[in-house]
Amino acid sequence: MAQELLFTQPVFHGKIWGGRKLHDEFGYDIPDGPVGECWAISAHPNGDCLVGGGSYDGRYLSDLWQNERQLFGDAEGDRFPLLIKILDAKENLSVQVHPDDAYAAEHENGSLGKRECWYVLHAEPGAQIIVGQKAKNREEFAQMVEEGRWDDLLYQVPIKAGDFFMINPGTIHAIKAGTVILETQQSSDVTYRVYDYDRVQPDGTKRDLHIPQTLDVVDFSLVPPASGAVATPQIDGVTELGKCPNFEVVRVRVTSDAPVTLRQDHPFMCVSVSAGEGGSVKTPAGEWKLVKGSHFVAPAQSGDLTFTGTMELICSWVPAE
């Protein structure tokens, strides 16, 4: 019997750099004030999503991972491995870096590391992001940070909607003001801040920086990207955006005269409607309406997904070993 889709209810996080686009553009019912993050598909303790509707209504995704592992093809692991977010950067995010699995496991209470990728949903004219740094080694990096030589240290890349960036552990990076992105990442909440523009929070304090950890994890061998332009071709509505050891990500574009069927032969697939007027998804288990901002997990044995309507979707899964 085909397994039904698992629609998740997002969890929202207020951030000093956030705005209101998650309400204005996606229609989410968000808290008052600056809201920066929509944790759209997550089983992380800091934002565990409930399933809405169907046989598993009202259960947390983490609960299903622990107790209904057949939904995920009996995949191994002590935690759901992916986390899908939408980020609304009204202001600059801090300049930061993430550790790899080995460093996080040792220094962050057994956490996963954090490899992530960004698909740009919206960028104001002239918007840029920071991806990469120019120091050759730990000593030079530490000196440039100490002297506040940020313009000399950081690589800035112009961006536009539709760009894609893979952010590997050890990459100095920052999303900047006027940007909305969909982020696919490992299920981790470990961030080391390098620079936060000397901002003051509402309570008058500054957010913590993590310079010693940063110096430990920066990868000085990484080559910054010149742009985020996607060069891979679109085939039958599907474009491969990125592939790494932790996830594969594709973009699906559906038009009213060109439905798209996406093969679902993975232990599970995460699907987010990132743009468009919406439509529907049909599987052997049923048919569901989709709107911009819908998110679901297609379990193992859900059957292939047939999308109709006018919309763009970002889909991801864990690659086969």
C-alpha positions in Angstrom: 0.0 0.0 0.0 1.4 3.4 -1.0 2.4 5.7 1.9 0.8 9.1 2.2 2.8 12.3 2.1 3.8 13.9 5.4 3.0 17.7 5.4 5.0 19.5 8.1 4.0 22.6 10.0 6.9 25.1 10.1 8.6 26.5 13.2 9.6 30.2 13.2 12.5 31.9 14.9 12.8 35.6 15.6 16.2 37.0 14.6 17.8 40.4 15.0 18.4 40.5 11.2 14.9 39.2 10.2 11.9 40.8 8.5 8.3 40.1 7.7 8.5 38.5 4.3 7.7 35.0 5.7 4.2 36.5 6.3 4.0 39.0 3.4 5.3 36.7 0.7 4.5 33.2 2.0 1.4 33.8 4.1 2.7 32.2 7.2 1.2 33.1 10.6 4.5 34.3 12.2 5.2 35.9 15.6 5.5 39.7 16.0 8.8 41.4 15.4 11.7 40.5 13.1 11.4 36.9 12.1 14.4 35.5 10.2 13.9 31.7 10.0 11.2 29.3 8.9 12.3 25.8 9.9 10.1 24.1 7.3 11.1 20.4 7.5 12.9 19.7 10.7 13.3 17.1 13.5 16.0 19.1 15.3 15.3 19.7 19.1 15.5 23.5 18.5 12.6 23.3 16.0 10.8 20.0 15.7 8.0 20.1 13.1 4.6 18.6 13.6 2.9 16.7 10.9 -0.4 18.2 9.9 -3.2 16.0 8.5 -3.3 12.3 7.6 -2.6 9.2 9.6 0.2 10.9 11.5 -1.5 14.2 12.3 -0.1 15.9 15.4 3.1 13.8 15.7 6.5 15.3 15.6 8.9 14.4 12.7 11.5 13.3 15.3 8.9 10.9 16.8 8.2 9.4 13.3 12.0 9.0 12.7 12.5 7.2 16.0 9.3 5.0 16.0 8.1 4.7 12.4 11.4 4.2 10.7 9.7 2.2 7.9 8.4 5.6 6.6 12.1 6.4 5.8 13.0 3.2 4.2 14.6 2.0 7.5 17.4 4.5 6.9 20.1 4.4 9.6 21.0 7.1 11.9 20.1 8.4 15.4 18.4 11.6 14.0 16.6 12.8 10.9 19.5 14.0 8.8 18.2 17.0 6.9 16.8 20.4 7.9 15.1 22.7 5.3 14.7 26.4 6.1 13.6 29.6 4.5 15.6 32.6 5.6 14.4 36.3 5.3 17.4 38.6 5.7 16.1 42.1 6.0 19.5 43.0 7.5 22.9 41.3 7.3 23.4 38.0 9.0 26.6 37.6 11.1 29.8 36.5 9.3 30.1 32.8 10.4 31.5 29.4 9.8 30.3 25.8 10.6 32.3 22.8 11.7 32.4 19.4 10.0 31.0 16.2 11.6 34.2 15.2 13.4 34.7 18.6 15.1 31.1 19.0 16.1 30.9 15.5 17.5 33.9 16.2 19.7 33.2 19.8 20.7 29.4 20.2 20.4 27.9 17.4 22.5 27.8 14.9 19.7 26.1 17.2 17.2 26.3 16.7 13.4 28.5 19.2 11.5 26.8 21.6 9.2 27.1 21.5 5.5 24.5 23.6 3.8 23.4 25.1 0.5 21.5 28.2 -0.5 19.0 28.6 -3.3 18.3 32.3 -3.8 14.5 33.0 -3.9 14.8 36.8 -3.9 17.5 39.4 -4.0 17.2 43.1 -4.0 19.1 45.0 -6.7 22.8 45.1 -5.9 22.5 42.3 -3.3 25.6 40.4 -2.4 26.6 37.5 -0.1 29.9 36.6 1.6 31.3 33.3 0.5 35.0 32.7 1.3 37.9 34.6 2.7 41.4 35.7 1.6 43.7 34.8 4.4 46.3 32.1 3.6 46.6 30.6 7.1 45.4 30.7 10.7 47.9 33.4 11.7 47.0 35.8 8.9 43.3 35.2 9.5 43.6 35.9 13.2 45.6 39.1 12.5 43.0 40.4 10.0 40.2 39.7 12.4 42.0 41.4 15.3 42.6 44.5 13.1 39.0 44.5 11.8 40.1 44.4 8.2 36.9 42.9 7.0 36.9 44.4 3.5 40.4 42.9 2.9 39.5 39.5 4.4 36.0 38.6 3.0 34.9 37.6 -0.5 31.6 39.2 -1.6 29.7 37.8 -4.6 26.8 39.5 -6.4 23.6 37.4 -6.4 20.2 37.2 -8.1 17.1 35.0 -7.8 17.8 31.5 -9.0 21.5 31.4 -7.9 22.8 28.4 -5.9 25.7 28.1 -3.5 27.1 25.0 -1.8 28.5 26.1 1.7 30.9 23.4 2.9 32.1 23.1 6.5 35.0 25.5 7.0 33.6 28.1 4.6 33.4 31.7 5.9 30.0 33.0 4.8 27.2 35.4 5.4 23.8 36.1 3.9 23.4 39.9 3.5 20.5 42.3 3.6 17.7 42.1 1.0 17.9 38.4 0.4 15.5 35.5 0.8 16.9 32.0 0.5 15.8 28.4 0.8 18.5 26.5 2.7 19.0 22.7 2.7 21.4 21.6 5.4 22.5 18.9 7.8 20.3 18.7 10.9 22.6 20.9 13.0 22.3 24.2 14.8 26.0 24.8 15.4 27.2 28.3 14.2 30.5 30.0 15.0 30.2 33.8 14.6 33.2 35.7 13.4 31.8 39.2 13.1 28.4 40.7 13.9 28.8 44.3 12.7 29.0 45.4 16.4 25.2 45.1 16.6 23.4 45.5 19.9 20.4 43.4 20.7 17.1 44.8 22.2 18.5 44.1 25.7 21.6 46.1 25.0 24.0 43.2 24.7 26.0 42.0 21.7 25.8 38.5 20.5 28.7 36.2 21.3 31.5 35.7 18.9 33.4 32.4 18.6 36.9 33.3 17.4 38.8 30.3 18.9 36.4 27.8 17.3 36.5 29.7 14.0 40.3 29.5 13.9 40.0 25.7 14.5 37.6 25.0 11.7 38.3 27.5 8.8 39.4 25.6 5.7 42.0 27.7 4.0 42.2 25.5 0.9 38.6 26.4 -0.2 38.3 28.4 -3.5 35.4 30.9 -3.4 32.8 30.8 -6.2 32.8 33.5 -8.8 29.0 33.4 -9.0 26.0 31.3 -8.1 24.8 30.8 -11.7 23.3 27.4 -12.3 24.9 25.8 -15.4 23.3 22.4 -15.4 20.5 21.9 -18.0 16.8 21.6 -17.2 15.6 18.2 -18.3 11.8 17.5 -18.3 11.3 20.3 -15.8 14.1 19.2 -13.4 17.5 20.9 -12.8 20.2 19.4 -10.6 21.4 22.2 -8.3 23.9 20.4 -6.1 25.3 17.1 -4.9 27.4 16.4 -1.9 27.9 13.5 0.6 25.0 14.7 2.8 22.3 15.7 0.3 21.3 16.1 -3.3 19.2 19.0 -4.3 17.1 19.6 -7.5 14.8 22.3 -8.7 11.5 21.4 -10.3 9.6 23.8 -12.5 6.0 23.0 -13.3 3.8 24.9 -15.8 0.1 24.6 -16.5 0.8 22.9 -19.8 3.8 20.8 -18.6 3.1 18.6 -15.5 6.3 17.0 -14.1 6.6 13.5 -12.6 9.5 13.1 -10.2 10.7 9.6 -9.5 10.7 8.8 -5.7 13.1 5.9 -5.2 14.9 7.3 -2.2 14.3 6.4 1.5 12.6 9.8 1.8 12.4 13.1 -0.1 12.0 16.6 1.2 9.8 18.9 -1.0 9.2 22.6 -0.7 7.1 24.9 -2.9 9.3 27.9 -3.3 7.4 30.0 -5.8 4.4 30.2 -8.1 0.7 30.1 -7.9 0.6 26.5 -6.6 -1.1 23.4 -7.9 -1.3 19.8 -6.7 0.8 16.7 -6.2 -0.6 13.2 -6.9 0.8 9.9 -5.8 -0.7 6.4 -5.7 -1.9 7.2 -2.1 -3.9 10.3 -3.1 -3.8 13.9 -4.3 -2.9 17.0 -2.3 -3.2 20.8 -3.0 0.0 22.8 -2.9 0.6 26.5 -2.4 3.7 28.6 -2.2 5.2 27.7 1.2 3.9 24.1 1.3 6.4 21.6 2.6 6.2 17.8 2.8 8.3 14.6 3.2 7.6 11.9 0.6 8.3 8.7 2.5 9.7 5.5 1.2 7.1 3.7 -0.9 5.1 6.9 -1.5 5.4 6.2 -5.2 6.4 8.8 -7.9 5.2 12.4 -7.5 3.2 14.0 -10.3 3.0 17.8 -10.0 0.5 19.9 -11.9 -0.1 23.7 -11.8 2.3 26.6 -12.0 5.0 26.5 -9.4 8.7 25.9 -8.5 9.8 23.3 -6.0 13.1 22.5 -4.3 13.5 18.8 -3.5 16.3 17.1 -1.6 17.3 13.6 -0.4 20.2 11.8 1.2 22.4 10.2 -1.5 22.7 6.4 -1.7 26.0 5.2 -0.1 
